[in-house]
Amino acid sequence: MTNPINLNQFRKAKQKAEKAKLAEENRIKFGRTKAEKNLAKSKADKAKSDLDGHKREK
């Protein structure tokens, strides 16, 4: 005879595994390191300042 299965524990473990899978997908999709964020911000700032430097004053 097999051991009885606690369905509540099984259900909660399944939900936890699904959440972990979703979290991993989101880390891949949206995750960037702080260095990458700072680099992107500095590139955007430089591009904006270069563009502002080429404007003519009226």
C-alpha positions as CSV (number, residue, x, y, z in Angstrom):
1,M,0.0,0.0,0.0
2,T,1.3,3.5,-0.8
3,N,1.6,6.4,1.5
4,P,-1.3,8.9,1.6
5,I,-0.7,12.2,-0.3
6,N,-1.6,15.5,1.3
7,L,-3.3,17.3,-1.6
8,N,-2.9,20.8,0.0
9,Q,0.9,20.3,0.1
10,F,0.9,19.1,-3.5
11,R,-1.2,22.0,-4.7
12,K,1.0,24.6,-2.8
13,A,4.2,23.0,-4.2
14,K,2.8,23.1,-7.7
15,Q,1.9,26.8,-7.3
16,K,5.3,27.6,-5.9
17,A,7.0,25.9,-8.9
18,E,4.9,27.8,-11.3
19,K,5.7,31.1,-9.6
20,A,9.4,30.3,-9.7
21,K,9.2,29.5,-13.4
22,L,7.4,32.8,-14.1
23,A,10.0,34.7,-12.0
24,E,12.8,33.2,-14.0
25,E,11.2,34.2,-17.3
26,N,10.7,37.7,-16.0
27,R,14.3,38.0,-14.9
28,I,15.4,37.0,-18.4
29,K,13.0,39.3,-20.1
30,F,13.2,42.5,-17.9
31,G,16.3,42.1,-15.7
32,R,19.2,44.3,-16.2
33,T,22.1,44.9,-13.9
34,K,22.7,48.3,-12.3
35,A,25.8,48.8,-14.5
36,E,23.7,48.2,-17.6
37,K,21.0,50.7,-16.4
38,N,23.7,53.3,-15.6
39,L,25.3,52.8,-19.0
40,A,22.1,53.3,-20.9
41,K,21.2,56.4,-18.8
42,S,24.6,57.9,-19.5
43,K,24.3,57.2,-23.3
44,A,20.9,58.8,-23.4
45,D,22.2,61.8,-21.5
46,K,25.1,62.2,-23.8
47,A,22.9,61.9,-26.9
48,K,20.5,64.5,-25.5
49,S,23.4,66.9,-24.7
50,D,24.9,66.4,-28.2
51,L,21.5,67.2,-29.8
52,D,21.0,70.3,-27.6
53,G,24.5,71.4,-28.6
54,H,23.5,71.5,-32.2
55,K,20.4,73.6,-31.7
56,R,20.3,77.2,-33.0
57,E,19.1,79.8,-30.6
58,K,16.5,82.2,-31.9
